[in-house]
Amino acid sequence: MYRDKTCGELRIEDCGKEVTLSGWVQRTRKMGGMTFVDIRDRYGITQVVFNNEVNEELCESANKLGREFVIQVKGTVAERSSKNNNIPTGEIEIIASALTILNKSDVPPFTIEDNTDGGDDLRMKYRYLDLRRPAVRSNIELRHKMAFEIRRYLDSENFLEIETPILVKSTPEGARDFIVPSRMNPGEFYALPQSPQLFKQLLMVSGFDRYFQIAKCFRDEDLRADRQPEFTQIDCEMSYVEQDDVIMMFEGLVKHIFKYVKGIEFNDKFQRITWHDAMKYYGSDKPDMRFDMKFVELTDLVKGKGFAVMDDAELTVGICAKGCAGYTRKQTDELTDFVKRPQIGAKGLVWVKIDEQGGIKSSVGKFFTDEQIKEWADRMGAENGDLLLIMSGDAMKTRKMLCELRLEMGNRMGLRDKNVFAPLWVVDFPLFEWDEETQRYYAMHHPFTSPNPEDIPLLTTDPGKVRATAYDIVVNGTELGGGSIRIHDSELQDQMFEILGFTKEKAQEQFGFLMSAFRYGAPPHGGLALGFDRFVSILAGLDSIRDVIAFPKNNSGRDVMNESPSPIDPAQIDELNLAITLPQE
């Protein structure tokens, strides 16, 4: 055997045992006639001692070891005289009796330690080395444990895990598909699934009333911290359910995983907020509820006072930053520069400081009296020592810009603690969103989302006011997942397609197999998909899902380790009956 114990297993009670360990050399230290080698595997680190006076040849071999050499060590467990309380094996060491070099290693391009000296690009190029670092490995272990516990929980609730196809039909609504040419069917293509949406609905028609899958999904989108071209979701569907049934089922799952991973118990129901209120009070459909700082509208108090910015604005709205009246001019200028950044796009920012004695200082003091500004403060619930931050403009754009400022203030004030979790449900989304460029409605979620039964009459008179029976679960400002009750009635689905601009022929071409299935007794059904990568990253306290994926892509959608995507052999292109035309520079 290469080993009979792991490098994280031995304790003080093992003293006197003869053991064999195998792993990588973390570091070597020579002190007088002694050489100390830290050997590491997935389970931990153990110190090995080579004594020159006992075995000179063995000690010389140990002195030649380099970082990341793969070695086998045999020896006796002994109590350390100088204990290390920072590692579980810190009370013992191995007195070496034999050493075998199983494989040598080049000097690694960065240190294999938590606080590595490797930058992101270098670590991604050598991801197989990066995965040896305990900080990264622990994320992958957490992912594994969560996947098993999710499966166990859903199995206990009578869900069946059923795989669905990876090569599917392209349905170009929403995000772009990744396209796969078919050699056996020249000129035709598969798509990689953005989600198993159609198949899980077909499973409901098939009588599998509770389905789940930890499913691989693909979207050809521009990337960011919480988005990868291939990602994993906990995909679920249920028959004979209404909105509350689905919400309570998966609120139970989320609560269970929080308790399992973090030891956190949520005894009360998760907060619920309508989409309209989320946008009105937080400027986002995924508000961070770890802190308050709710939006307060001031439009009626500021109009007609001679300040053109506010006079001409559709909306004036502000937030109150408690205890921040001591901000310097430099700090308020930094906030103004923050909202003026191109990615936010504001033209400016109004601030009001209320000092500890109740005195008022404002960037618009020459346009408004102290009494008028005090009215703002009273409406916003401001107290002495608070800072008011106010923006004006187009209603929706202004709310979104103020949302970014609210989050920035949350960061500056230390209100976004990664060890605090504030889950909530956002409900009553609009069913449709209007696109000015194409002059048509698009489904805010997808074309199979059921309208709120109360709003069905509005489909023919005012589609923009129809609410969806849809719901998102949000944790700390991140959309963890979402779902909806689906349309199971063929006539209602036809009406939905018509509003979305589908001809009968187009609807039949793209979704005919689903519509045919609905004619054979589709039960009422609904479901939800949780972002598995996001869930793991939230519980690991990370800002990016990339750190919980073993082999992720970079922000350009490239795998710099295996150098993909890459050109393919011209013979393969010919075999697929394709011609490639590159864009002109």
N, C-alpha and C positions, 0 to 999 in steps of 0.2 A: 504493500500500500504506500502511496505517496504521502499520506498523512492519516493519523488516527485522531487528531484533535484539530480544531480550527484556531486561528490566531486571536480570536476573541472569547475563547471558551474557558480558559484555565483560571482558577482562583486559588486562594491561600490553602484551602482544604485539599488541593491536588499536590501539595508539596511531597516530594519523594517519588512521584510517579515518573516512569520512563515514557517519553512521548516522542511523536514524530510530527513535525509541522512542515507545511509547504506554503510558499507565498512569494510576494515581491519584497525586495529590499527597500524600505522606506528611507533609512539613513544609517550611516555607520559613524561611530565615534571611537577614537583611540585615546586611551588614558593610561599612560605608563605601560605596563605589561599586559593590559587588558584591552580587548576590543569589544565594543557593544554594537550589536546589529539589531535594528527594529525591523521585524518581518511583519508584513501586512497581507491580509486577504479581505474578502468581503465582510467578514465578521468582526474584524478588529485588528489590533496591533499587539505583539508580544516582544518583549526585549530578550535577546539571546546574548549570552556572555561567552567569550572565547578567552581563555587564560593562557598566556604565553609560557608560563612556568609549568603548566600541566601538559600542554601539547603545543609545542612551538610550530610544528608544521601546519596544524589546524588553524592556529592563530594567523599565520602568514596567508593562508588561503582566504580567511575572513577579511584581511586587510586589502585584498585585491577586489573585493566585491564593489560593484557600482550600483548607482540608483536604478531601480526597477529590474535588476537581475532577478530571475526566478530561481529560488533555491529550495532545497530540502534540508531540514535540520533535525538531528536526533539529539536527545539529551534528557536531563533530569530537571524536574520542576523544583525550584528553591525559592525561599522567601527573600525578597529584595531588602537590602539594608537601607537603600534610599528609595522610599516608595513614591509613586506618582499617582496622586489622587485624581488626576484629570482623565484617566482611562480606566475601564473596568478591570483590566489585567495588571493594574499598576502595583499590586502587592507582591507579584511573583516575577520570576525570570527563568529562563532555561539555561542551565549550565551545559554547554554544547559538548557532545562526544563525537559527532560526525557532521560533515557538511558536504552536500552535493549541489553543484551548480547545474540546474536543469536547463537553463537557457540564459544567455547573456543578453544585454540590452544596450542599444545606443543611448546616449545621454538624451533624456526626453526634452522636448522643446519648451516645457514649462514645468514648474514644480507640481507634483501630484499631492497637493495639500488643499485644505479648505481655503486658505488665503493664498491663492495661487498668483503667480506673476504673469500668467497668460491672459491676453486679451480675448474678447469674444470670437473674433475671426480665427485666431490661432487655435483656440479650444475647439471650435466647430470643425476645423480641418483635421484635428486629431481627436475626434470625439471619443474614440475607443479608449484613449488615455484619460480624457476628461471624466468619463464614466467611472474611472477608478477612484476619483476623489470622493471621500465620504459624504460631502454635502450634496453632490449630484446623485450618488448611489442611493442615499436615503429618500430622495424624491421618487426614484423608480420603485423602491421598496414600498413606499406609501401608496403609489399607484396600484401596485400588485395587491396589497392588502385591501384597498378600497374596492377593487374590482371583485374580489372574492366575497367581500361582505355585502356588496350590492346584489350579487347573484344569490347569496344565501337569503337575503331579506325578501327579494322578489319571488324566489321559489316558495318561501313560506306563505306568500300571498297568492299562490296558485298561478303565477305567471310562467309561461313556457318561453325558453330562449330558442328562437328560430332564426336561422341565417337567411338573409335575402340576397339576391344577385348583386354582383359588383359591376357586371357589364349590362347596362340598361339602355332604355330609349332616351334620347335627348328631349328635354322639355324646356326650351329656352325662355322661361319666365323667371325673373329674379336674377340670381348670380349666374355667372358664366359657367358652362359645363366644361370639364376636361373631356376631350373627344378621342376615341380610339377607333382607328380604321379597321374594317373587317376584310381580311384577305380572301375569305371564302365568298364574300358578297361584295364584289367590286363596286366602289362608289357609294357604299353605305357605311354607317358609322354607329358604334356604341357610344354611350356617355358613361362616365363614372358617376355614381349616385351622389347628389348633394345631400340627400337623406333617403331613408327607405320609405318615404311617405306613401307612395301608391301601393307598395307591397304590403305594408302593415294594414292598410285599409282593406286590401283583398283578404288578408288573414282573418279580419273580423267577419267578412262575408263567408269565409270558409268555416267559421264556427270556433276558431281558436280565440276565445273571448278575452284572454289576457296574454298578450305577447310582449316580450322585451328582447333587446339585443344590445350588446355593447358594440356598436356598429362603426365601421370606418366610413367616413364621408369625405367628399372632395368638392372644393369650390375654387374656381379660377378667379380669385379676387386679389386686389392689392392687400398687402400684408401689414400687420401691426402686432403689438405685443400679445394680444389675446386671439390672434388669428394665424392659422397655418393653412397651406393649400390642401393638406390632408389632416383630418382631425377625427376625434372619436367622440361619439355621443351615446348616452344611455337612452336608447330609443324605446318608447313604450306605447302601447295602445290597449284600450279596454272597450268592451261592448256593454250596452245597457247602462250607460252612465250619463250623468249631467255634470255641469262644470264643477260643482262642489265635491262630487265623488272623486274626480281626478285630482283636484287640488288637495284634498285631505289625504289621499293615498300617497302622493309624492311629497307632501309636507312631512308625512310620517317617515318616509325614506330619508329625506334630508336631515330631519331631527336625529334619526338613528345613526347616520354617518357622523354627524357632529359629536354625538356622545361617544361613538366607537373610537374616533380618531383623536378628538380634543378633550373628551371628558366633559363637554358642555351640554347641559340639559336645557331645552326650551320647553317650559311647562305650559305656556300660553300659546294660543294660536298665533301664527305669523300675522303681522299687520297686513291689511289690504288697503290699496289706494286705487282710485280710478285713473286711467290714462290722462283724462282731462285735468285732474287735480295734480298729478305728477308733473305735467307740463306747466301748469299755472304756478305751482308753489316751489318747483325745483328746476324747471327748465329742461327736464330730462325724463325719458320713460324708464330710466334705470337709476333712480336717485339713491345717493349714499345717505342712509338714515342713521349713521353712527352719531351724527350731530344735527342740530336744528337748523338755524340760519335760514328760515323759510322766507321766500320772496314776499314782499309787501308792495302792492300797487299804489302809486302816488299820483297817477295821471290827473285826477280831478283837482288835486291840490296845487299842481305846478303850472297848469295851462293858463294862458292869458296873463302871464306876469311879465312879459317882455323878454323872456329868454328864449330865443328862436329855437334852440336845440330841443327844448321841452315843449314849446308851443306847437311845433310842427310834427312832433312824434306821435305815433299811434299809441305807444305805451311808455310810461316811465315807471320803473320798478327798482326796488333796492333790497339790500340785505343789511343786517345789523351784526357787526363783529364785536362781540362782547369783550370789554376790557382792552380794546386796541386804540383808544384815543391818543395814547402816547406815541403812535407812529410818527416818525420824523417826516420831513418833506421828501427826503430821499426815498423813504419807504413808500409813501403814497405815489411818488413818481414811478417807482418800480412797478406798482400795481397798474398804473396807467399804461406803462410800456407793455405790461403783460397782456392787457386786453387789446392792445393795438397790434399785436403780433398777427401776421397774415393768416395763421390757422384759426384765429378767433375773429379778427376783422372789425373790432369796434373803432369808432372815431375818437372816443375819449371816455372819461370817467369823472363823475362828480363825487366828492367826498365831503363828509361833515364830521367834525370832531366835537364831542361833548366832554369837556374836561371835568375833573373831579368836583369842581364847584358849580357845575351846570353851565359854564360859559360855552358859547358856540363859536366855532371857527370853521369856515367852509370855503371851498374853491369857487363857489358861486355867490359869495356874500354880497357882491355889488348888485345882484339881480333880485335878491330876496332878503326880506327883513329877518331878524332873529325870531320874531314871533311866527312868521310863516314857516321858517325852518323847524321851529319847535313843534309845529303841527305835524311835520313829517316824522319827527322823532317820537311824538306821542303815538302816532299810528303804528310805528314800527316797534313799539315797546322798548325804546331805547332808554338807558339809564346813564347816570354820570359815569364817565370813563369809557363810553362806547364809541365806535367808529361806524358811520353809515357810508355805504358804497352804493351809488345809484347810477343806472344806465337808462338811456332813452333811445327809441327808434321803432322800427317795424316790430310788431308784437312777438312773433315767433322767433325771429333772429335775435332779438334783444334777450329773450328768456334763455336761449341757448348760450349766448355770450355770458350772461350773468351766471349761468350754471358753471361755466369754466372758472369764473372768478370765485364762486362759492367753494369749489373744490380746492382751488389754490389757497384760499384763506383757511380751509380746513387743514391743509398740509402745514401752513405756516403756524397755525395755532395748536398743532399737535392733536387734532381731533380725529385723525384717521388712523387710529391704532390698529395694527394688523392682528392683534390678539383680541379685538372686540368685533363681534359679528352682529349685524342687524339685517336679518332676512325679511323680505316682504313680498307680497304678490301685487302686481300691477294688473288690473282687470279693465274690462270695458274699452278695449282699443277700438278705434275706428275700423270698420270692415274694409274701407277703400281709402286710398290716397290719390289725389288728383295731380297729374303731371302737366304743367303748363306747356312744355315743349311739344309733347305729342298730343296734347288736348284729349286725354283719355284717363279713365280710372285704372289704377293698378291695385291688386290685392295687397293689403298691408302685410299679411302673413303668407297665405297661399290660396289658390282658387277653391279649395275644398273646405275652408273655414266657414262654419255655420253662422249666419246672422243671429243676433239676439231675437228670440221669437217675438218680443214686443215690437221690434223695429221692421219686421218683414213687410208691412204695408208701405214703408218708406222706400223700398227697393225701386218702386215704379215712379215715385214722386220726388224723392230727395236722397239719392244713394249716399251722398257725402255725410249724412247724419246717422247712417246705420251703424250700430255698435256690433262688434264681433263678439261671439262667445269664445273669447281668447284670453289667455292669461300668461304672464311671464313671472318667473321667480327671480328675484334680484337679491344679491348679497353684496353689501359694501360698495354699491355703485357699479357692480358687474352683473350683466344678465347671465345668470347661471343656466337658465333654460326657459322654454316656453312651449305652449301647445294650444290646442283648441278643441272644441266639440266640432265634429266634421258634419258636412252635409251628407245625409244618407238617402235623400229623396231625389230621384232623377229630375223631376220637374223643377225643383228649386235649384239644382245644380245647373240645369240648362239656363235658367234665368241669370244665375251668377256669371256664367260664361258670356251671355249676351251683354251684360253690363261691362264686362272686361274687354269687350270688343272682339271676342272669338266668333267667327262664323261657325255654323253647324259643322261644316266640312273640316275646319281647323280643329275644333274641339274633338271631333271624331278621330281625326288623324293623330292627335297627341294623346288623348285620354280615352279612346274608344273602348279599350279593354276594361277600364274601370267602370265606365258608364254601362257597359254590357253587364258587368257583374252586379251592379246596383239593381238591375231588373229582376234579379233572382233572390230577392228578399234580404236586403242589407239591413242589419240591426242598427239602432242608434249607437254611435260610438264616438270616442274621443281619445286624445292621448297627449303626450308630453315628451319632449326630448331635453335631457340635461346635458350640458357640455361637460364631458368627463374630464378633459384636459383642464378646463377652467376650474372645475370642482377641486381637483387635486392641487392646483396652483394656489387657490384661495386658502385651503387648509394648510398648505406648506408655507404660507406667508410670502409668496413670490409675486412679482409684477408681470411675469411673462409665462405663457404656457410652454414656451420653448424649453424651459428648464425641467419640465416633467415628461418630456418626450425623449425617448432614447436617442433617436437619430432625426433631429428636426431640420427644417430648411431655414435659410436666412431670410432677411427682409426682401430679397429679390426672388424668392422662391427657389433658390439654388441649394443643393447639397454640396458644400465645398469639400466634403470628405471624399465622396465617390464621384464628384465632378458631374453631377447631373442637374438639369437636362444637358444632353450632348447630341451632336450630330449622329446620324445612323448611317450605316453602309448604303451606298447608292443602290446596291442589289436589293436591299430590303424595301427601299422606296419604290423600285420598279415592281417588286412582287405585290405591293399594296396598290398598284395602279395610281400612284400619287405623283404630283409635280409640286415642287417647292419654289415659291417666289418670295424672295426676301424683300423687305421694305427698302426703298431707296434712301441713301443717307442724305 
